[in-house]
């Protein structure tokens, strides 16, 4: 079966992830009979490598990443930048940045250790969000390694003024916007994985455990 662009778009919609900065088609083998099945399995959690504990860890890290990114990009009148300007203290911003980086790295690592069509896609999207903003991130002391992980020069981060920090992480930041978007979908997918990890699904999404455990035979 040859997978068309329309089929990829449909599968993307089924996973809850809109095609945003990269094409999901790059992660689906167009000449494979089970490409769509693999995609749906990634959503349903039908992957023996992923355990319930891995899903829970991924969900927790993704939620923390989303919360940190959302806080840094908040447009509210009492956002962290307004407070920092008034108090002449950027510690709340820098602490949130550290939380963001810690959980970004955790999500990235967990996605890599739990490969699937979707997880590879999410991981590439995260790495792109960082690499697309490499110059801005450097202004706040953040450096991107070859594997996509981020390290912090804490002295440079702490010495950055409010305007610089807001430019890198604030409401107009492409970086935090993308992280919020991606982390939300990673969290949702991991939560679905936690629920379905103990249940076996067939490749086409049909629940088979009820049948396997039924006292009835195929004739009813």
Secondary structure, 3 states (H helix, E strand, C coil): CCCCHHHHHHHHHHHCCCCCCCCHHHHCCCCCCCHHHHHHHHHHCCCCCCCHHHHHHHHHHHHHHHHHHHHHCCCCCCCHHHHHHHHCCCHHHHHHHHHHHHHHHHHHHHHHHCCCHHHHHHHHHHHHHHHCCHHHHHHCCEEECCCCCEEECHHHHHHCCHHHHHHHHCCCCHHHHHHHHHHHHHHHHHHHHHHHCCCCECCCCCECHHHHHCCCCCCC
